[in-house]
């Protein structure tokens, strides 16, 4: 078969049921449930996740959230899930959702910089004194840095975390934010 023929090949769309039937056949008598792994926290890891499987019941979602929170008993652990979004508004929305599900930090990668507007920056600024911040690959001209300026001076010591600036300096008044490759004067 030529590369052109391979590129032109199409497949019928398989449903979740089709996939499960095919998987069951390939297991040759081993029960399908053997592919489901239960973690020590009681969360069932499925062999395949699809859009349909993410529409899980509220009970299963709460079980997963409870497991994340239970795993957090040791104070040295921090759940820091990065958010990836197409725009700043979506970033803030997804960040809030992830915090509701157990995320404990604001994580942003400047390599995929977003076009921030004043409203999204203001929303982010409200979160900085509450949740640790981990910003990586940030250019000094990245608008996300404006969020630090919006944190009231009396709340700036509450902001904790780390910022990796590729060039530039951190704004003044954030003694609990560690910087990497920053503050070059």
N, C-alpha and C positions, 0 to 999 in steps of 0.2 A: 504494500500500500504506500502510495506517495504521500509526502507531507501535505500536499494540496488536498488529497482525498481525506486525510486525517482531519484537517481543519474543517472540511465540509461535512464531516460526519455529525449527525445529531442523534440524540437519545430521547426516548420517551421520558417524560417527567415521572419519577417514581414517588409514590405516596409513602407516608410513614409505615402504613400497613404492608406495602410491597417490600420495603426495606426489611421490616421485621420478619416477614415470611422468608426472604432470601437468607437472612442471617440465621434463622432457625434451621433451614435446610443445610447450610454450610456447617452447622454445629454437629451434625450427624448423631442425633439422639441426646446430646447434652442439652439440658433445659436452657431456654433463652434467659431466664432469670439469673443464670450463672454469670452473665455479662454485667449484671448490676452489682456495683461495689458499694457496700455501706461503710462510711467513714466511722471512726471512733466516736464522732459527735452525733451519729445517727442520721446523717444526710446520705441519701441514695444517689450515687453517681451513675448516670445512665451511659450506655455505650454510644449513644448518638443524641445530639441535641439539634433540634430543628426549630423553626419559627413556631410550629404547633406546640412543641414541648415547653416553650417558654411561657405559654399561656397556662402555667401550672396553677393548681388550686391555691387559694389563700392560705390554707393550712400548711401545705408543703413549703410555701414561701416563708411563712412565719417560722417553720422548723429550721430552715436554712439560716435565717437571720438570727434565731436563738443560738444556733451552733456557732456562728461567727462571734457573737457576743460572749458566749461561754468560753470560747478559746482565748478570750482577751483577759482572763483573770490575772495574768502576770503583767504588772505595770510596765515592764520594759518593752512590751510588744506594741506596735502601732500598725493599724491597718491603713495603708496608703495606696489607694487604687487610683491610677491616673484616669482622667477623663479625656476622651477624644471626641471632638465635635466639629461641625462645619462652620460654626460661628460662635461668637461670645455668648449670646443669649442661650443657645443650646448648651454650651459648656456649663453655665451657671445652673441651668435647669437640671442637667444630668448630674452635676456635682451635688445638688441638694437631694436628688433621688438616691444617690449612692450613700450619702451621709445617713439618710433615713434607713438604709439597709445595712449599716455597720461601718462604712468608710469613716475614717477619723482624721483625714488630712486633705488639704487642698494641694493637688499635684498637677503640675502644668509643665509641658515640654515645649519650649520656645522654638524647637526645630519645626514644629507645626503651628507656627504663630497664627493667631486669630486676629480678625479686625474687630477691635474692642470699641464699643460706644460708651458714652458717659453713664448710661443706665446700668449696663452690665458691670462696668468698673465699680460703680457705687455699691451694687449688690455684692460683688466680690469683697470689697473693702469691709463690709459688715461681717464677713466670715473670718477675716484674717485674725482678729483678736480671740476668736473662739476655737479655731482648728489650726493645728500646725500646718505650716506651708512648706512645700518642697517645689521649688521652681528650678528647672534645668535649662541650659542652653539659651539663656535670656540675653538678648541684645539690649543695651541701655535705652534704645529708642522703642523697645516693645511697649505698647500702651499699657500692658498689664502692670507695669511698674508704677503707674499713676494711682493704682489702688492703695499703695502704701501712703501716698500723700493725703488720701482721704480718711485715713485712720486718725481719730482725734489724738492729740499729743498725750493726753492722760491715759490712753488705752494702748499706746505703742509698746510698752514693756510687756504686755500680755501676748504680743505677737511672737511666736516661736517658730523655729524651723531653719531652713537652709535655702540660699539662693545662689545659683551658679550663673554669674554674669560673665558674658564673653568679653565685655568691655564696659567701663563705666563704674559708677559707685552706687551703693545703697543710700537711700535717703537717711537723714539723721534721725536719731531717736529710737532705733530698733536694736537694743543691746542683746536681745535674745534670738536674733536672726543671724546665723552664721553665713559667711559669704565665702565663696570659692572663686578665685580669679577675679576678685572685685576689690574695690577700695584702693585701686592703684592711683597714687597721687604724685 
